[in-house]
Amino acid sequence: MEGRAFWNKTLHAVILIWFFVYAICVIYPIFWLAMNGLKTNSQFFLDTWSLPTEWHWENYKAAWAAGVGKYFLNSVLVTTVSVGLVLLISSLAAFALSRFEFKGRQILFILILSGLMLAPQVSLISLYKMLQLLGIYNTYWALIIPYVAFHVPFAVFLIRSYFLSLPREVEDSAYIDGCNSWGVFWHVILPMSRPIIASTALLTSMSIWNEFMFAMVFVENADLRTIPVGLMNLRSQLNTNFGVQLAGLAISALPMIVAFILFQRQFVRGLSAGSVKG
């Protein structure tokens, strides 16, 4: 028994050390990015791995004024509207597919999932022509509509799996009390599904926030560019000021880091619970 306890403690210690090293490998690049954004060019090249001797917060102000602020707000707008539409459409579709019995339900579900098989790169030219015909090319909607279309299938898959794991008794009680389908969805299903809603929102936000190809092709106006394309332009604009460039990269990474920290518990709960039944 003592030998078994010793090996259990040893294994526990090895696991803790492993996760500690892994956490350092993840956290240190972010810390390095933020710290080097506070250096001048000379400090960056001479002392790349050390803390800044002088903290130049004006680098962040300069990056924001150079265009990062405009690109940042554009990304916030596009991401917020896109994620909201994805959650609305996907949750309604998942509720119908998981709770209602109708002819062709499985076929409809397969058709929705078939959207996962279509690579965005394949549809680039056709989407370009379609957006021009619709008259929304070089607008925010030129990004929002494709983002929603490509993220709905996976969101439906996740949310439907979670809905199937929810107990039916609570819904039956709501129906007995006189609640209709919309009331059950809004007042019963959604409050019980906050973990998977948060998980889906976080995954979708990260994908849309960092998306580059559509943002580069479907938008030409510099005032409408999102953060990935904007940072590329900022690099050519500030090709010798690395401190400001790193400050801009730090600003662009901050929202997703904060979002994951705030919703990490719901993220894990949503994905783990949704994988039980589906």
VENMOMO-V201066 format. One record per run of one state. SS is the DSSP state (H for helix, E for strand, - for the rest). FROM is the first residue (numbers start at 1). TO is the last residue. If there is no record, write none. Layout:
SS_FROM_TO + SS_FROM_TO
This chain:
-_1_1 + H_2_36 + -_37_40 + H_41_46 + -_47_57 + H_58_99 + -_100_104 + H_105_117 + -_118_123 + H_124_134 + -_135_140 + H_141_165 + -_166_167 + H_168_176 + -_177_180 + H_181_192 + -_193_193 + H_194_209 + -_210_212 + H_213_217 + -_218_221 + H_222_224 + -_225_226 + H_227_237 + -_238_241 + H_242_274 + -_275_278
